[in-house]
Amino acid sequence: MNINEIIKTRRAIYPSQYEKGEIKKSFLKTLLKNANSAPTHRMTQPWFFKVYKGLSKDKLAKEMVKSYDQLNNENSTEIKKKKIIEKCKKSNCIICVFMKRDSKKSVPEWEEIAATAMAMQNMWLTCAAYNIGCYWSTPKYSIKMNDFFKLKNDERCLGFFYLGIYDHGKVKSKKRIPIEKKTEWNN
Ligand SMILES: Cc1cc2nc3c(=O)[nH]c(=O)nc-3n(C[C@H](O)[C@H](O)[C@H](O)COP(=O)(O)O)c2cc1C
């Protein structure tokens, strides 16, 4: 696929759409290498990742449920907790995404978040090119997981990247506002 086709075929593919099948470690290494090639102001390279595969996914799922409970107290529901566990089970791999401010705070935080999002886009497009299903989830309860991830004060979880095998023939594209309505041309 050329770059236009890859961008066009990229989709958020949710764990409910994943089928049984293994994502190879060699692919995950390529994915992370591509993430690491993202642009970054002043070369701060703020992103880092923690990969959960196999049994470690169960541990992660338990912690997600615990954090969801902590955040929502009496408003948490059994259905949502079941969904969290099911999503982790259906995924072959979950990559947790983090951002670290550089010690000099030489660029504003939004630029570090933007750089990490560009690393995520690199991963997302790589998945599209290799026909691997994935999506970026940013649940509120991730703020309660700092201890589990052993994060320092200047580090922040920016969500979870779920990955799985899927049948790309089944995925429909979503309707977008035409770019003509969002562009002002100046000559
Ligand atoms: C920063 C960011 C955060 C996202 N967080 C969530 C999320 O928490 N839950 C979710 O279902 N999708 C999430 N998504 C995926 C979007 O819902 C998805 O990209 C959007 O519906 C467009 O669909 P497409 O990616 O297939 O074009 C997120 C996407 C981005 C860029």
PDBQT file of the ligand as one rigid body, heavy atoms in Angstrom, charges set to zero:
ROOT
HETATM    1  C1  LIG A 201      -6.619  10.823  21.399  1.00  0.00    +0.000 C 
HETATM    2  C2  LIG A 201      -7.655   9.778  21.075  1.00  0.00    +0.000 A 
HETATM    3  C3  LIG A 201      -8.333   9.177  22.113  1.00  0.00    +0.000 A 
HETATM    4  C4  LIG A 201      -9.281   8.187  21.842  1.00  0.00    +0.000 A 
HETATM    5  N1  LIG A 201      -9.942   7.606  22.895  1.00  0.00    +0.000 NA
HETATM    6  C5  LIG A 201     -10.917   6.716  22.652  1.00  0.00    +0.000 A 
HETATM    7  C6  LIG A 201     -11.637   6.133  23.730  1.00  0.00    +0.000 A 
HETATM    8  O1  LIG A 201     -11.377   6.392  24.910  1.00  0.00    +0.000 OA
HETATM    9  N2  LIG A 201     -12.613   5.255  23.431  1.00  0.00    +0.000 N 
HETATM   10  C7  LIG A 201     -12.938   4.948  22.108  1.00  0.00    +0.000 A 
HETATM   11  O2  LIG A 201     -13.857   4.155  21.896  1.00  0.00    +0.000 OA
HETATM   12  N3  LIG A 201     -12.229   5.440  21.081  1.00  0.00    +0.000 NA
HETATM   13  C8  LIG A 201     -11.234   6.317  21.316  1.00  0.00    +0.000 A 
HETATM   14  N4  LIG A 201     -10.510   6.834  20.265  1.00  0.00    +0.000 N 
HETATM   15  C9  LIG A 201     -10.733   6.320  18.892  1.00  0.00    +0.000 C 
HETATM   16  C10 LIG A 201     -11.769   7.153  18.165  1.00  0.00    +0.000 C 
HETATM   17  O3  LIG A 201     -13.039   6.898  18.697  1.00  0.00    +0.000 OA
HETATM   18  C11 LIG A 201     -11.742   6.837  16.665  1.00  0.00    +0.000 C 
HETATM   19  O4  LIG A 201     -10.473   7.127  16.162  1.00  0.00    +0.000 OA
HETATM   20  C12 LIG A 201     -12.823   7.664  15.936  1.00  0.00    +0.000 C 
HETATM   21  O5  LIG A 201     -14.091   7.133  16.191  1.00  0.00    +0.000 OA
HETATM   22  C13 LIG A 201     -12.621   7.702  14.432  1.00  0.00    +0.000 C 
HETATM   23  O6  LIG A 201     -12.680   6.414  13.885  1.00  0.00    +0.000 OA
HETATM   24  P1  LIG A 201     -11.504   5.879  12.964  1.00  0.00    +0.000 P 
HETATM   25  O7  LIG A 201     -10.262   5.887  13.815  1.00  0.00    +0.000 OA
HETATM   26  O8  LIG A 201     -11.916   4.491  12.585  1.00  0.00    +0.000 OA
HETATM   27  O9  LIG A 201     -11.379   6.791  11.793  1.00  0.00    +0.000 OA
HETATM   28  C14 LIG A 201      -9.555   7.814  20.511  1.00  0.00    +0.000 A 
HETATM   29  C15 LIG A 201      -8.849   8.436  19.467  1.00  0.00    +0.000 A 
HETATM   30  C16 LIG A 201      -7.916   9.406  19.740  1.00  0.00    +0.000 A 
HETATM   31  C17 LIG A 201      -7.180  10.073  18.602  1.00  0.00    +0.000 C 
ENDROOT
TORSDOF 0
